[in-house]
């Protein structure tokens, strides 16, 4: 499994830019998603999965995983321009994606591809509001997947913990991410997530953390500034 995707490559990838726009959207609609923060992460999770397998040597395992992931882009209720799969309804599409991911897990049990598939299934569960099932799957990924996907699973699980008022557990996960950043979850991203979670109880600490990400200016600064604006004003 590839292990060295640089931050620069992520920034240059068109899909990664689209994901960043999605993050901005969810940040701007925080009130609508505060109860289920993991729902927003489902978009990022699937996007990261698509990016991570793009452009690398194809094997039978990641080819099958790639095909399962690609189903998430299949059209609903209309023919596919490329002649690929199509689905009559969104539910049929979700079921099709889930079936394909479960097949990857069954065919390649114990492999990294299987844990990526489980990770994406967890995101699907989170998106459907099945948080207990999502949390169980994320924890399994944390325990067994490579550091990159384990880090994304930690980020997602922290959001679920926070939504269920398990703030101590959420903080522990995010502190670990801050101390051990990866190619897919930077220290700055983990810091923003941590600041948002502690903001209701410790707004001054959250403000200090977010302010520290504004200078020198970087790609993460606008997201940090948006989170800063969401904090209770003094």
N, C-alpha and C positions, 0 to 999 in steps of 0.2 A: 504494500500500500504506500503511495507517495507520502513523503513526510516533510517536504520543505517548500511550502507555498509562501512566498514573501508577501508582506503588507503591500509592497509596490504593485505586485501582480494582481492582488485583490482590487486595488484602487483602479487599475487600468481595465479590468474586466467589465464589459458592458452590463452583464447580468448583476454583478456586484453593485454597480451604480444604481440599478433599478431597485435592488434590495434596500439600499440606503434611503431611497425615496420612500419606500414602504415604511421604514423605521420612522422617518420624519412624519408620515401620515399618522401613524399610531401615536406618536408623541403629541401631535396636535389634537388628537381625539382621546386624550387620556381618560376623561370622565366616562366615556362610553365603554372603555375596556378595563377599567381599574379592577373590577371583580375577577376578571380572567385574563391576567397579563400574559399567560402562556398562549392565548389565542393569537396575539400579535406575533409571538415568536414562531408560530407554526409556519408563517410565510418565510421568515428568515431561515428556519431550519431546512425547509425544502429547497430553498435557493442555495444554501450552502452545500447541500448534498449534490445538487446539479453541478455547481461550480467545481467541487472537489474532485469529481470524476471526469471532468471535461479535459480533453487534451492529453490524457495519459495512456500508457500502453493498455490495450484491451485484453482482458482475459475472460474466460467463461463466466467467472464470478462477477466481475464488475460490469461485464456486458449485460448480464441478466438484471443486475441492479439498475444499470443505466436505462434499460428498457422499461423497468417498473417505474422509475422516476419520471421518465418521459411521458408516461400516461397522464401525469398531473397537468400536462399542457394540451392534452387532447381536447378537441372542441366538443361542445354539448349541443345537441339538437340540430346539427348541420354537418355536411360532409367535411372531411379534413382536406385542406388545399393540397397536402402532400400525399393524400391517399392512405394515410395512416388510420389508426383507431379513432372511433368516435363513439359518443355515448348519448342515449336518449334523454337522460336527466342528470342533474348534479349528484343525486344519490347513487345512481348507477355508476357514475364516474368514481366516486369515493369508494364504492364497493370494489370496483375493478382495480384501483390503485392498491387498496388494502390486500386484495387477493394476491396480486403480483408481489408485493412486499413480503407477505407471509410465505410465499413460495421460495423467495430468496433465503429467508430464515430457515426453512425446512431443508432446502437443497444444500446449503452451505453452513449448517449449524456450527457455531464456534468461531467462524471466520470474522474478519473485520467487516466484510460486506454484509454479513448477517446482522451485525450490531448497528450498522448504518441503517439497514432496513427497519430494525426495531426502533431506532431513533425517529425515523420518519413516521412510523406507525404511532409512536407516542405523540408526535405532533398532531397527527390526525385525530387522535383521541382528545387531546387538549382543545383542538378547534371545535370539537363536537360537545365540549363541556364535560367530558368524562375524565375528570381530573385525577381520580384515584387510579384508574387504569394507566393514564399518562404518566403519573408519578412513578408507578411500579416499573414501567418500561424504561423511563429515564434513568432510574437508579441502576437497573441492570446494565445499561450502556455505560454509566459512570464506572461501574465495577469492572467492566471487561473490555471496553473499546479503547482505541488508541487515544493519546492525550488530546488531540484536536476535537474529536467527536465527544469525548468525555467532557471537555470544557463546555461545549455547546449544551450538552445534556444538563450540566450543573447550572448553567445560566437559565435554562428553561425550568428546571426543578425549583430553583430559587423563586421564580415568579409564581409558581403554583403554591409553594410554601407561604409566600407573602400573602397571596389571595386568601389563604385559609388561616391567616393570623398565626402562622408558625414562623414568626419573624426571627427568632434566634437561629432557627435552622437555615433560613434564607440568608441571614447575615454571614453565617459560617461558610456557606457555599461560595458566596461572593467574595469574602475575604480571601479564601483559597485561590479564587480566580485572579484576584488582584496581585497576589503573591506569586502566582504561577501562570502568567499569561501564555497564550498559544497563538498559532498562526490565525486561528479563526475567532478567538476572543482576546482582544488586546486588554492591557491593564486599564486603559482609558474607558473602554466599553464596560468592563466590570465595575469600574468606579462609578460610572453614571448609574448603572443598575443599583448599586449599593446605596448611592445617595438618594435615589427615588424611594427606596424601601425604608430608609431611616428617617426620611423627611418629616413624616407626621409626628414622630416622637422627638427627633433631634434636628430641627431645621437649621440651627446654626452650624452644626457639624456638616450637614449636607451642603449648605451654602459654601462652606470653606473648601470642600472637596471639588465641587463643580467650578468654583472660581479659579481653582488651581489648574483647570483644564483649558482656560481661555487664553492664557499666555505662556509660551509663544503661540500664536494662532496656528491651527492645524485643521485637518478635515473633520475632526471630532468636535471642534470648538462650537459650531452652530448647534449641534445636538445638545452639548453641555449647556449652552446659553438658553436653549428652549426649556431644558429641565430646570434651569435656574429661575426662569420666569414663572414656572409652575409652583415654586415654593411660596409658603405664606409670607407676605410682605411684612416687614417690621413696622 
